[in-house]
Amino acid sequence: MPDGTGEGAYAFFEVFTYLGLVAGLMSVFLVTPHTRADEETVRAELLRSAPVRRRSPVVAAATAALAANVAVSVLVAVALTAGGLDAGGSALTGAATAAVGLS
């Protein structure tokens, strides 16, 4: 729950639910095809025959999701700051959005 009655607290209360939902869905939709599509085709066996570790596709998909969530975090912080809100609260909102997307 936001603390206070300021404009930033109200903006957080109104926007964060949607931001968290979008960040979470983005992560799911980013990781799932990269990890499941190889199992349905022959690419998984082809990759495992090469000198790579077994978890390499999962690590690559998780790294892509991490990079996407960091990018969303920065975009949220910049957008809220450009909208005239406090920079500290905007950065915190961006970090919280990335945390929801990564969880």
The first five atom37 places (N, CA, C, CB, O) and aatype in JSON, in Angstrom:
{
  "aatype": [12, 14, 3, 7, 16, 7, 6, 7, 0, 18, 0, 13, 13, 6, 19, 13, 16, 18, 10, 7, 10, 19, 0, 7, 10, 12, 15, 19, 13, 10, 19, 16, 14, 8, 16, 1, 0, 3, 6, 6, 16, 19, 1, 0, 6, 10, 10, 1, 15, 0, 14, 19, 1, 1, 1, 15, 14, 19, 19, 0, 0, 0, 16, 0, 0, 10, 0, 0, 2, 19, 0, 19, 15, 19, 10, 19, 0, 19, 0, 10, 16, 0, 7, 7, 10, 3, 0, 7, 7, 15, 0, 10, 16, 7, 0, 0, 16, 0, 0, 19, 7, 10, 15],
  "atom_mask": [
    [1, 1, 1, 1, 1],
    [1, 1, 1, 1, 1],
    [1, 1, 1, 1, 1],
    [1, 1, 1, 0, 1],
    [1, 1, 1, 1, 1],
    [1, 1, 1, 0, 1],
    [1, 1, 1, 1, 1],
    [1, 1, 1, 0, 1],
    [1, 1, 1, 1, 1],
    [1, 1, 1, 1, 1],
    [1, 1, 1, 1, 1],
    [1, 1, 1, 1, 1],
    [1, 1, 1, 1, 1],
    [1, 1, 1, 1, 1],
    [1, 1, 1, 1, 1],
    [1, 1, 1, 1, 1],
    [1, 1, 1, 1, 1],
    [1, 1, 1, 1, 1],
    [1, 1, 1, 1, 1],
    [1, 1, 1, 0, 1],
    [1, 1, 1, 1, 1],
    [1, 1, 1, 1, 1],
    [1, 1, 1, 1, 1],
    [1, 1, 1, 0, 1],
    [1, 1, 1, 1, 1],
    [1, 1, 1, 1, 1],
    [1, 1, 1, 1, 1],
    [1, 1, 1, 1, 1],
    [1, 1, 1, 1, 1],
    [1, 1, 1, 1, 1],
    [1, 1, 1, 1, 1],
    [1, 1, 1, 1, 1],
    [1, 1, 1, 1, 1],
    [1, 1, 1, 1, 1],
    [1, 1, 1, 1, 1],
    [1, 1, 1, 1, 1],
    [1, 1, 1, 1, 1],
    [1, 1, 1, 1, 1],
    [1, 1, 1, 1, 1],
    [1, 1, 1, 1, 1],
    [1, 1, 1, 1, 1],
    [1, 1, 1, 1, 1],
    [1, 1, 1, 1, 1],
    [1, 1, 1, 1, 1],
    [1, 1, 1, 1, 1],
    [1, 1, 1, 1, 1],
    [1, 1, 1, 1, 1],
    [1, 1, 1, 1, 1],
    [1, 1, 1, 1, 1],
    [1, 1, 1, 1, 1],
    [1, 1, 1, 1, 1],
    [1, 1, 1, 1, 1],
    [1, 1, 1, 1, 1],
    [1, 1, 1, 1, 1],
    [1, 1, 1, 1, 1],
    [1, 1, 1, 1, 1],
    [1, 1, 1, 1, 1],
    [1, 1, 1, 1, 1],
    [1, 1, 1, 1, 1],
    [1, 1, 1, 1, 1],
    [1, 1, 1, 1, 1],
    [1, 1, 1, 1, 1],
    [1, 1, 1, 1, 1],
    [1, 1, 1, 1, 1],
    [1, 1, 1, 1, 1],
    [1, 1, 1, 1, 1],
    [1, 1, 1, 1, 1],
    [1, 1, 1, 1, 1],
    [1, 1, 1, 1, 1],
    [1, 1, 1, 1, 1],
    [1, 1, 1, 1, 1],
    [1, 1, 1, 1, 1],
    [1, 1, 1, 1, 1],
    [1, 1, 1, 1, 1],
    [1, 1, 1, 1, 1],
    [1, 1, 1, 1, 1],
    [1, 1, 1, 1, 1],
    [1, 1, 1, 1, 1],
    [1, 1, 1, 1, 1],
    [1, 1, 1, 1, 1],
    [1, 1, 1, 1, 1],
    [1, 1, 1, 1, 1],
    [1, 1, 1, 0, 1],
    [1, 1, 1, 0, 1],
    [1, 1, 1, 1, 1],
    [1, 1, 1, 1, 1],
    [1, 1, 1, 1, 1],
    [1, 1, 1, 0, 1],
    [1, 1, 1, 0, 1],
    [1, 1, 1, 1, 1],
    [1, 1, 1, 1, 1],
    [1, 1, 1, 1, 1],
    [1, 1, 1, 1, 1],
    [1, 1, 1, 0, 1],
    [1, 1, 1, 1, 1],
    [1, 1, 1, 1, 1],
    [1, 1, 1, 1, 1],
    [1, 1, 1, 1, 1],
    [1, 1, 1, 1, 1],
    [1, 1, 1, 1, 1],
    [1, 1, 1, 0, 1],
    [1, 1, 1, 1, 1],
    [1, 1, 1, 1, 1]
  ],
  "atom_positions": [
    [[0.84, -1.16, 0.0], [0.0, 0.0, 0.0], [0.89, 1.23, 0.0], [-0.96, 0.0, 1.2], [1.84, 1.3, 0.77]],
    [[0.59, 2.19, -0.85], [1.4, 3.4, -0.88], [1.26, 4.19, 0.4], [1.03, 4.27, -2.07], [0.21, 4.19, 1.05]],
    [[2.32, 4.86, 0.75], [2.33, 5.65, 1.97], [2.16, 7.11, 1.59], [3.63, 5.43, 2.79], [3.0, 7.67, 0.88]],
    [[1.12, 7.73, 2.04], [0.92, 9.14, 1.78], [-0.22, 9.38, 0.81], [0.0, 0.0, 0.0], [-0.85, 8.45, 0.29]],
    [[-0.46, 10.66, 0.6], [-1.55, 11.05, -0.28], [-1.05, 11.84, -1.48], [-2.58, 11.86, 0.48], [-1.82, 12.52, -2.16]],
    [[0.25, 11.75, -1.72], [0.82, 12.52, -2.82], [0.52, 11.95, -4.18], [0.0, 0.0, 0.0], [-0.06, 10.87, -4.32]],
    [[0.92, 12.69, -5.16], [0.69, 12.3, -6.55], [1.44, 11.01, -6.91], [1.12, 13.42, -7.48], [0.91, 10.17, -7.64]],
    [[2.67, 10.86, -6.4], [3.46, 9.66, -6.69], [2.86, 8.41, -6.07], [0.0, 0.0, 0.0], [2.85, 7.36, -6.7]],
    [[2.35, 8.52, -4.85], [1.71, 7.37, -4.2], [0.45, 6.96, -4.94], [1.38, 7.7, -2.73], [0.18, 5.77, -5.1]],
    [[-0.31, 7.92, -5.39], [-1.52, 7.62, -6.16], [-1.18, 6.97, -7.49], [-2.35, 8.89, -6.39], [-1.82, 6.01, -7.9]],
    [[-0.16, 7.49, -8.17], [0.26, 6.92, -9.45], [0.74, 5.48, -9.27], [1.37, 7.79, -10.09], [0.43, 4.61, -10.08]],
    [[1.5, 5.24, -8.22], [1.97, 3.88, -7.95], [0.79, 2.95, -7.71], [2.91, 3.86, -6.74], [0.75, 1.84, -8.25]],
    [[-0.17, 3.37, -6.91], [-1.32, 2.55, -6.57], [-2.14, 2.22, -7.81], [-2.19, 3.26, -5.54], [-2.67, 1.12, -7.92]],
    [[-2.26, 3.15, -8.73], [-3.05, 2.94, -9.93], [-2.33, 2.11, -10.99], [-3.44, 4.27, -10.52], [-2.97, 1.33, -11.69]],
    [[-1.03, 2.26, -11.1], [-0.3, 1.69, -12.24], [0.42, 0.39, -11.92], [0.69, 2.69, -12.74], [0.61, -0.43, -12.82]],
    [[0.83, 0.18, -10.68], [1.73, -0.94, -10.38], [1.11, -2.31, -10.64], [2.18, -0.86, -8.96], [1.82, -3.23, -11.05]],
    [[-0.17, -2.47, -10.4], [-0.81, -3.76, -10.66], [-0.67, -4.15, -12.12], [-2.29, -3.71, -10.26], [-0.35, -5.3, -12.43]],
    [[-0.91, -3.23, -13.0], [-0.8, -3.51, -14.44], [0.65, -3.72, -14.85], [-1.42, -2.37, -15.25], [0.95, -4.6, -15.66]],
    [[1.55, -2.91, -14.32], [2.96, -3.07, -14.64], [3.48, -4.43, -14.2], [3.79, -1.96, -13.99], [4.21, -5.1, -14.94]],
    [[3.12, -4.85, -13.0], [3.55, -6.15, -12.51], [2.98, -7.29, -13.33], [0.0, 0.0, 0.0], [3.68, -8.25, -13.63]],
    [[1.72, -7.18, -13.71], [1.09, -8.2, -14.53], [1.76, -8.3, -15.9], [-0.39, -7.91, -14.7], [2.03, -9.4, -16.38]],
    [[2.01, -7.17, -16.51], [2.66, -7.17, -17.82], [4.09, -7.69, -17.74], [2.65, -5.76, -18.41], [4.52, -8.43, -18.62]],
    [[4.82, -7.32, -16.71], [6.2, -7.8, -16.56], [6.23, -9.31, -16.32], [6.9, -7.07, -15.39], [7.09, -10.0, -16.87]],
    [[5.32, -9.82, -15.52], [5.26, -11.26, -15.29], [4.9, -12.03, -16.54], [0.0, 0.0, 0.0], [5.51, -13.05, -16.85]],
    [[3.9, -11.55, -17.26], [3.52, -12.22, -18.51], [4.63, -12.13, -19.55], [2.24, -11.61, -19.07], [4.85, -13.08, -20.31]],
    [[5.32, -11.0, -19.6], [6.43, -10.87, -20.53], [7.49, -11.93, -20.26], [7.04, -9.47, -20.44], [8.02, -12.54, -21.19]],
    [[7.81, -12.14, -18.99], [8.82, -13.14, -18.64], [8.36, -14.54, -19.0], [9.15, -13.06, -17.15], [9.14, -15.34, -19.53]],
    [[7.11, -14.84, -18.72], [6.59, -16.18, -19.04], [6.6, -16.4, -20.55], [5.17, -16.36, -18.49], [7.02, -17.45, -21.02]],
    [[6.13, -15.41, -21.29], [6.08, -15.56, -22.74], [7.46, -15.52, -23.39], [5.22, -14.48, -23.33], [7.62, -15.97, -24.52]],
    [[8.43, -15.01, -22.7], [9.8, -14.99, -23.22], [10.52, -16.3, -22.94], [10.57, -13.83, -22.62], [11.24, -16.8, -23.8]],
    [[10.35, -16.85, -21.76], [11.09, -18.04, -21.36], [10.46, -19.32, -21.91], [11.17, -18.13, -19.84], [11.18, -20.22, -22.35]],
    [[9.14, -19.41, -21.9], [8.48, -20.66, -22.28], [8.8, -21.12, -23.7], [7.0, -20.5, -22.14], [9.14, -22.29, -23.87]],
    [[8.7, -20.28, -24.71], [9.02, -20.79, -26.05], [10.48, -21.19, -26.22], [8.67, -19.75, -27.08], [10.8, -22.1, -26.98]],
    [[11.37, -20.51, -25.5], [12.79, -20.83, -25.64], [13.16, -22.14, -24.97], [13.63, -19.72, -25.07], [14.15, -22.77, -25.34]],
    [[12.37, -22.56, -23.99], [12.7, -23.8, -23.29], [11.85, -24.97, -23.78], [12.52, -23.63, -21.8], [12.31, -26.11, -23.73]],
    [[10.63, -24.73, -24.23], [9.76, -25.82, -24.66], [9.84, -26.11, -26.14], [8.34, -25.5, -24.29], [9.63, -27.26, -26.55]],
    [[10.13, -25.14, -26.95], [10.14, -25.34, -28.4], [11.23, -26.31, -28.83], [10.3, -24.02, -29.11], [11.04, -27.07, -29.78]],
    [[12.36, -26.29, -28.14], [13.44, -27.2, -28.5], [13.11, -28.65, -28.18], [14.71, -26.8, -27.78], [13.61, -29.56, -28.83]],
    [[12.26, -28.86, -27.18], [11.88, -30.22, -26.83], [10.93, -30.81, -27.86], [11.24, -30.26, -25.45], [10.95, -32.02, -28.1]],
    [[10.11, -29.98, -28.47], [9.15, -30.47, -29.45], [9.8, -30.72, -30.81], [8.02, -29.48, -29.6], [9.27, -31.49, -31.61]],
    [[10.9, -30.1, -31.05], [11.64, -30.36, -32.29], [12.87, -31.18, -31.96], [12.03, -29.02, -33.0], [13.03, -31.63, -30.83]],
    [[13.71, -31.38, -32.92], [14.91, -32.2, -32.72], [16.09, -31.35, -32.26], [15.27, -32.95, -34.02], [17.18, -31.88, -32.02]],
    [[15.88, -30.05, -32.12], [17.0, -29.17, -31.77], [17.58, -29.47, -30.39], [16.56, -27.74, -31.81], [18.78, -29.26, -30.17]],
    [[16.77, -29.96, -29.47], [17.27, -30.25, -28.13], [18.32, -31.35, -28.17], [16.12, -30.65, -27.19], [19.37, -31.24, -27.54]],
    [[18.04, -32.4, -28.92], [19.02, -33.48, -29.04], [20.26, -33.01, -29.79], [18.41, -34.69, -29.74], [21.38, -33.43, -29.48]],
    [[20.06, -32.16, -30.77], [21.18, -31.63, -31.53], [22.07, -30.75, -30.65], [20.68, -30.84, -32.74], [23.29, -30.81, -30.75]],
    [[21.46, -29.94, -29.8], [22.24, -29.11, -28.89], [22.98, -29.95, -27.85], [21.33, -28.11, -28.19], [24.13, -29.66, -27.52]],
    [[22.32, -30.97, -27.35], [22.95, -31.8, -26.33], [24.09, -32.66, -26.89], [21.92, -32.69, -25.67], [24.93, -33.14, -26.13]],
    [[24.11, -32.85, -28.18], [25.22, -33.61, -28.77], [26.47, -32.75, -28.89], [24.82, -34.16, -30.14], [27.57, -33.28, -29.07]],
    [[26.32, -31.44, -28.8], [27.46, -30.53, -28.87], [28.08, -30.39, -27.47], [27.02, -29.13, -29.44], [27.46, -30.77, -26.48]],
    [[29.27, -29.84, -27.4], [29.91, -29.7, -26.08], [29.38, -28.5, -25.29], [31.43, -29.57, -26.25], [30.13, -27.59, -24.95]],
    [[28.08, -28.5, -25.01], [27.47, -27.48, -24.16], [26.84, -28.16, -22.96], [26.41, -26.64, -24.95], [26.57, -29.36, -22.99]],
    [[26.62, -27.41, -21.93], [26.03, -27.98, -20.74], [24.54, -28.24, -20.94], [26.25, -27.06, -19.53], [23.91, -27.66, -21.83]],
    [[24.0, -29.1, -20.12], [22.61, -29.49, -20.24], [21.67, -28.32, -19.98], [22.3, -30.62, -19.27], [20.6, -28.23, -20.59]],
    [[22.04, -27.44, -19.1], [21.17, -26.32, -18.72], [21.4, -25.05, -19.56], [21.39, -25.99, -17.26], [20.84, -24.0, -19.25]],
    [[22.19, -25.13, -20.6], [22.5, -23.93, -21.39], [21.27, -23.26, -21.98], [23.44, -24.29, -22.5], [21.2, -22.03, -21.92]],
    [[20.29, -23.98, -22.55], [19.11, -23.27, -23.07], [18.31, -22.55, -21.97], [18.2, -24.26, -23.77], [17.79, -21.46, -22.19]],
    [[18.23, -23.16, -20.8], [17.5, -22.53, -19.69], [18.24, -21.29, -19.21], [17.32, -23.53, -18.52], [17.63, -20.26, -18.93]],
    [[19.55, -21.38, -19.12], [20.35, -20.23, -18.68], [20.25, -19.09, -19.7], [21.83, -20.63, -18.48], [20.15, -17.93, -19.32]],
    [[20.26, -19.42, -20.97], [20.13, -18.39, -22.01], [18.76, -17.72, -21.95], [20.36, -19.01, -23.4], [18.66, -16.5, -22.09]],
    [[17.71, -18.5, -21.76], [16.36, -17.92, -21.67], [16.22, -17.07, -20.41], [15.3, -19.03, -21.68], [15.6, -16.01, -20.46]],
    [[16.78, -17.53, -19.29], [16.71, -16.74, -18.06], [17.51, -15.45, -18.17], [17.22, -17.57, -16.87], [17.11, -14.43, -17.63]],
    [[18.62, -15.5, -18.86], [19.42, -14.29, -19.08], [18.68, -13.3, -19.96], [20.78, -14.65, -19.71], [18.73, -12.09, -19.71]],
    [[17.99, -13.79, -20.97], [17.19, -12.91, -21.83], [16.04, -12.28, -21.03], [16.63, -13.68, -23.03], [15.74, -11.1, -21.21]],
    [[15.41, -13.06, -20.15], [14.34, -12.52, -19.32], [14.87, -11.48, -18.34], [13.63, -13.64, -18.56], [14.23, -10.47, -18.1]],
    [[16.05, -11.74, -17.78], [16.67, -10.77, -16.87], [16.95, -9.46, -17.6], [17.97, -11.35, -16.28], [16.66, -8.39, -17.08]],
    [[17.52, -9.55, -18.8], [17.81, -8.34, -19.57], [16.53, -7.59, -19.93], [18.57, -8.7, -20.84], [16.51, -6.36, -19.88]],
    [[15.48, -8.31, -20.29], [14.22, -7.66, -20.62], [13.61, -6.97, -19.41], [13.23, -8.69, -21.2], [13.07, -5.87, -19.52]],
    [[13.69, -7.61, -18.24], [13.14, -7.0, -17.04], [13.94, -5.79, -16.58], [13.07, -8.01, -15.93], [13.36, -4.84, -16.06]],
    [[15.24, -5.81, -16.77], [16.06, -4.64, -16.45], [15.7, -3.49, -17.39], [17.58, -4.97, -16.56], [15.61, -2.34, -16.97]],
    [[15.48, -3.81, -18.67], [15.08, -2.78, -19.64], [13.72, -2.2, -19.27], [15.04, -3.36, -21.06], [13.53, -0.98, -19.36]],
    [[12.78, -3.04, -18.86], [11.46, -2.54, -18.43], [11.6, -1.68, -17.19], [10.5, -3.72, -18.16], [10.93, -0.65, -17.07]],
    [[12.46, -2.07, -16.27], [12.68, -1.3, -15.06], [13.18, 0.1, -15.39], [13.68, -2.02, -14.15], [12.69, 1.08, -14.84]],
    [[14.14, 0.18, -16.27], [14.69, 1.48, -16.66], [13.63, 2.31, -17.39], [15.93, 1.29, -17.55], [13.51, 3.51, -17.14]],
    [[12.87, 1.69, -18.28], [11.83, 2.41, -19.01], [10.74, 2.94, -18.07], [11.2, 1.52, -20.07], [10.28, 4.07, -18.24]],
    [[10.34, 2.14, -17.1], [9.33, 2.6, -16.15], [9.86, 3.77, -15.34], [8.91, 1.45, -15.21], [9.16, 4.77, -15.15]],
    [[11.1, 3.66, -14.85], [11.67, 4.74, -14.06], [11.81, 6.02, -14.87], [13.04, 4.33, -13.52], [11.5, 7.11, -14.38]],
    [[12.25, 5.92, -16.09], [12.41, 7.11, -16.95], [11.04, 7.72, -17.28], [13.15, 6.74, -18.25], [10.88, 8.94, -17.26]],
    [[10.06, 6.85, -17.59], [8.74, 7.37, -17.95], [8.07, 8.08, -16.77], [7.84, 6.23, -18.43], [7.47, 9.14, -16.95]],
    [[8.19, 7.51, -15.58], [7.57, 8.15, -14.43], [8.29, 9.44, -14.05], [7.56, 7.21, -13.24], [7.66, 10.42, -13.65]],
    [[9.62, 9.44, -14.19], [10.37, 10.67, -13.91], [10.04, 11.75, -14.95], [11.89, 10.39, -13.91], [9.89, 12.92, -14.6]],
    [[9.92, 11.34, -16.21], [9.56, 12.3, -17.26], [8.14, 12.82, -17.06], [9.69, 11.65, -18.65], [7.82, 13.93, -17.5]],
    [[7.3, 12.04, -16.4], [5.94, 12.49, -16.11], [5.85, 13.45, -14.95], [0.0, 0.0, 0.0], [4.77, 13.93, -14.61]],
    [[6.99, 13.75, -14.33], [7.01, 14.74, -13.27], [6.99, 14.17, -11.86], [0.0, 0.0, 0.0], [6.81, 14.92, -10.9]],
    [[7.17, 12.87, -11.71], [7.16, 12.27, -10.38], [8.57, 12.25, -9.82], [6.58, 10.85, -10.43], [9.55, 12.47, -10.54]],
    [[8.68, 11.98, -8.52], [9.95, 11.94, -7.82], [10.85, 10.86, -8.41], [9.72, 11.69, -6.32], [10.4, 9.76, -8.69]],
    [[12.14, 11.17, -8.59], [13.07, 10.23, -9.21], [13.31, 9.01, -8.33], [14.4, 10.92, -9.49], [13.43, 7.9, -8.85]],
    [[13.37, 9.18, -7.01], [13.58, 8.05, -6.11], [12.41, 7.07, -6.13], [0.0, 0.0, 0.0], [12.61, 5.86, -6.2]],
    [[11.21, 7.61, -6.08], [10.02, 6.76, -6.15], [9.86, 6.1, -7.5], [0.0, 0.0, 0.0], [9.4, 4.96, -7.6]],
    [[10.25, 6.82, -8.55], [10.19, 6.24, -9.89], [11.16, 5.09, -10.04], [10.47, 7.31, -10.95], [10.84, 4.07, -10.65]],
    [[12.37, 5.25, -9.49], [13.36, 4.17, -9.55], [12.89, 2.97, -8.73], [14.72, 4.66, -9.03], [13.08, 1.83, -9.13]],
    [[12.28, 3.24, -7.59], [11.76, 2.15, -6.76], [10.62, 1.41, -7.46], [11.28, 2.7, -5.43], [10.54, 0.19, -7.36]],
    [[9.76, 2.13, -8.15], [8.69, 1.5, -8.9], [9.24, 0.65, -10.04], [7.74, 2.55, -9.45], [8.74, -0.44, -10.3]],
    [[10.27, 1.15, -10.72], [10.91, 0.37, -11.77], [11.57, -0.89, -11.23], [0.0, 0.0, 0.0], [11.48, -1.95, -11.85]],
    [[12.23, -0.77, -10.09], [12.86, -1.95, -9.48], [11.82, -2.96, -9.02], [13.74, -1.53, -8.29], [12.03, -4.16, -9.16]],
    [[10.71, -2.48, -8.48], [9.65, -3.39, -8.05], [9.02, -4.1, -9.24], [8.58, -2.62, -7.27], [8.66, -5.28, -9.16]],
    [[8.88, -3.39, -10.35], [8.34, -4.01, -11.56], [9.27, -5.12, -12.05], [8.13, -2.95, -12.66], [8.8, -6.19, -12.43]],
    [[10.56, -4.86, -12.04], [11.52, -5.89, -12.46], [11.5, -7.07, -11.49], [12.93, -5.29, -12.55], [11.63, -8.22, -11.92]],
    [[11.35, -6.81, -10.21], [11.31, -7.89, -9.23], [10.09, -8.78, -9.44], [11.32, -7.32, -7.81], [10.18, -10.0, -9.31]],
    [[8.96, -8.19, -9.74], [7.76, -8.98, -10.01], [7.95, -9.79, -11.29], [6.51, -8.07, -10.13], [7.55, -10.95, -11.36]],
    [[8.55, -9.2, -12.29], [8.79, -9.92, -13.55], [9.75, -11.07, -13.39], [0.0, 0.0, 0.0], [9.63, -12.07, -14.09]],
    [[10.7, -10.96, -12.48], [11.68, -12.03, -12.28], [11.2, -13.11, -11.32], [12.96, -11.46, -11.77], [11.77, -14.2, -11.29]],
    [[10.16, -12.82, -10.56], [9.72, -13.83, -9.58], [8.81, -14.87, -10.14], [9.04, -13.17, -8.46], [8.37, -15.77, -9.41]]
  ]
}
